[in-house]
Amino acid sequence: MVIRFFIFFIPLLFTIGLLSQEKQRYFEDQFYMGLSYNSLGGKVDKLKENKFSFSVNYGFIKDIPISDNGKLAIGLGIGLAHNSLNNNLKLNESELNFVTNLSSINTNRYNYTEFQIPFEFRWRNSSLTNYKFWRIYPGLRFSRVIKSKYIFEDDTTINKIDVFPMKKNQLGVTLNVGFNTWNISLYQSLNSFFDKNDYSDIEDLKQFRMGFVFYIF
């Protein structure tokens, strides 16, 4: 359902943008790159962070102004994200458990790559001659996991799962706020990280990311 929505919505927004070019004064089409702290949150008390978890994302956003002065706009783009999660949730082919002694873990890492479609409602106090401006960009981001791998290693065991049971389609709310190049970026997933058909007892776990996003003209 979500994929069908975007298949219909993306061409529609680009068509609106082309039809409105004669009325609008300027466009903020931008490449972007973000670096964030990545985490899982939810009603799972046993979950503990272990080492630094990160997310790196980059892509392009098409700017479609919806006001004559260009200060209000819609942004729609495509991008990729490379993510890593490190915690004490040990995953096996048929079960999972929480490692209580974090010092015994050499590696317990979830790596995954996503194809992303960000959608932003954009406000900025820019103009034709003002390229350094404040921005507030709330929005939504749809992600499709295209590659994943889980690795666990301690002093006696090495376990690798090439495709772990993460929920393939992810949808979350975003907020990017800042001035000029530097912008704070927040992301909160609206659905669970793991597929509840595989692990119903941890379906409350959801992604949260906090970091920076850089818009490059």
Secondary structure, DSSP 4 states (H G I P E B T S, - for coil): -HHHHHHHHHHHHHHHHHHTTTT-S----EEEEEEEEEEEESS-TT--B-S--EEEEEEEEEEEE-STTSSEEEEEEEEEEEEEEEBSEEE-SS-EEE-S-GGGEEEEEEEEEEEEEEEEEEEE---SS--S-EEEEEEEEEEEEEEEEEEEEESS-EEEESS--B-SEEEEEEEEEEETTEEEEEEEESS-SB-TTT-GGGTT-EEEEEEEEEEE-
